[in-house]
Amino acid sequence: MKRQFKLLSVLPALLVLTLSAPAGAAGKEDGVGPNIPAPVKGEQCVEDTDVMRRNHMKYLKSHRDETLREGIRTKQYSLKECLECHVPPKDEAQASQTEGEHFCKSCHQYAAVRVDCFECHATRPEKSAMFHPLVTPGMQTMKDVHQPDSTELLNNFAENQNNTGAIQ
Amino acid sequence: MSDSKHTDQARRDFLNNSAKLAAGVTLASGVMLYGVAHARPAEQPATSEVRWGMLVDTNKCAKGCDACVTGCENENGWGQGSNDEQKSNANQKAQWIRKVELRNTATGHVHSLPMMCQHCETPPCVDVCPTGASMKRADGIVLVDKHICIGCRYCMMACPYKARSFVHEALEDQRAHAPRGKGTVEACTFCVHKLDAGEGTTACAEACNTEGHKAIIVGDLKDPNSEIAQAVAEYATTQVRADLGLNTGMRYRGI
């Protein structure tokens, strides 16, 4: 038990150290570290990269309870939205999910962290969303204009974007 | 030079699209108003001001039709068309909704109706769950929190409606809005993802309407203006096993 705790306390540091490759780097240039696929779309994550590396599990865990138990469906820390940006959709070719080519899995595999999210959750988005409502400049501008009550509108918009074919 | 031209074109397209998008908001706002007015904002939790309910008119429910079952399968990725439980025997497989035919032995009259989670006000599955995974949302939807479900299946035994299933095998290619996996219990979710998105209906009701039977009404039992509230006020409706006093969200007409 003690050993486990020790291991747990070392892990985040280990992750940060090993993942200090430049953001968006598609692959290990220096031959060290996991092979992290580059994001499919979006210019920046919902939080800064270092914050996400350290805290993504906390965000996801808190969001899952809010969503399932209370029905809060915000998109910022939603696992589904992670995949929207980081994993190509079903209709696009991608290497097997089991061989460490998946955005989440590649890193966890490298760090020897077993996550069971994908025992139940879909490993890739169903269809391509052309932009992420939270981070695309166009959407950000709209959000600023419609503040503060536009989240719903934006979310609806993000979902209907395939029909509008707007900003990419 | 060609690069800068390219950039200019990209910039132009971007601005053009932005303009279209902005126009889209204005144009679409009228269209979306209905949805926005009725949908709960994403950041607000479900409240007990709403009680989701479903009314099945068994007189309209056609014998031999299983459109609601197929609709649910397609929406939630179980049963036919999915890669569910290849090795399990047929009666172990997941079943979120099923068609039941009841025959009155005295008259020979046959009823047909869909049977699924009845979304009880006082659900026995929630009572018996040792981990708190079986839960009822504020708006009356009974769900399984698969994050903490240990697969003990007490809830399956407690449910008087045989509404829950257990997943025995590892699954792949789940629908993004309907996570399901080995070792957890699952059941009808009242298409909670659709309701939360403000669609106000379920896959089974949609499928039934498409088929033209219109036997299923979905709505808020607490909203006196909703179609379902007016229907239950006007017609005699029944809860299955009403003697158990569970006050189900599912109601039936004509049984």
Interface residues (C-beta under 8 A of the other chain):
Chain A: R64 D65 E66 L68 R69 E70 G71 I72 R73 T74 K75 K80 L83 E119 C120 H121 A122 T123 P125 E126 G138 T141 M142 D149 T151 E152 L153 N155 N156 F157 E159 T164 A166 I167 Q168
Chain B: F14 N17 S18 K20 L21 A22 G24 V25 S29 M32 G35 V36 A39 R40 P41 A42 E43 Q44 P45 A46 M135 R137 A138 D139 L143 D145 K146 H147 A170 L171 E172 D173 Q174 R175 A176 H177 P179 R180 G181 K182 G183 T184 V192 D196 A197
